[in-house]
Amino acid sequence: FMDHSTSLPGRPSGPLDVHPNSCSYDRAALLACGLFSEDRRAGEDTVVNQRLWAAGYRAFRDNRILLTHKSRCTTPWRLMRHHFERGRAFGRILTERGDKFSFLDGYTSRRLARIAADVERWGGELSSEMDNCWHLIRLGVMSAHLGARFEMLRRSFR
């Protein structure tokens, strides 16, 4: 739910209005905009997707393509740690593009609202499953928020 709410099975095929989280790439476009950075543990695809979008490339969702995500977050602690690190990667991206600390104001509530709206729109029968694990979704989103703030603060002292 946290990372792939925009790719739920009920979402119809069609052009996307923002860069996707997960996608396949046209090799020529990828070479033209720059490859994935080797110095990132997380967020390397976000950086590439944003560069491609800024260069005018667009994405299309094909709902015939099945996205399967196997999470290693098998305990709340692992979930917190994983999303804290993903948040740190996001904080690095924000810092590198010059965003201010205030960019993260309201992050948790905005992200939770987007997840809930995506599930309502495209999740079908997944709504009750989301409700059953909402406390874990909140934990992960808050961990990502803290990770982003931590990384931005850490980088501000460099």
Secondary structure, DSSP 8 states (H G I E B T S, - for coil): -TTTGGG-TTS-SEE-SS--SS----HHHHHHH----TT-SS-HHHHHHHHHHHTT---EE-TTS---------SHHHHHHHHHHHHHHHHHHHHHTT--GGGGTTHHHHHHHHHHHHHHHH-TTHHHHHHHTHHHHHHHHHHHHHHHHHHHHHHHT-
